[in-house]
Amino acid sequence: MRTREFTGPTPHSVALMFRSNSNKPREYVIQERQRTALQNQRQDAMNQKMTQLTFDLKNEWEKKTDNAIRRRNIQNRVNAKLFEHELA
């Protein structure tokens, strides 16, 4: 394990090593952090959009199914009344 501290020749004498600067400038680090934040926001937006599209699709399917069931029910009632009228 490397530490920045090292002991000197006398007891209780401690010195700090110079910490070398990063190879990348600070602006690069800031831009990289902003880039990853932007990518995360884009991914979140895409996930939200896909969730909304899925919800819309399910909702539309449910509406169409309900309408089809309602139409069939009405048609069956009409056919039953016509059949009763023919028998009478």
PyMOL commands that set and color helices and strands:
alter all, ss='L'
color gray80, all
select helices_A, chain A and resi 26-87
alter helices_A, ss='H'
color red, helices_A
select strands_A, chain A and resi 5-7+14-16
alter strands_A, ss='S'
color yellow, strands_A
deselect
rebuild
show_as cartoon
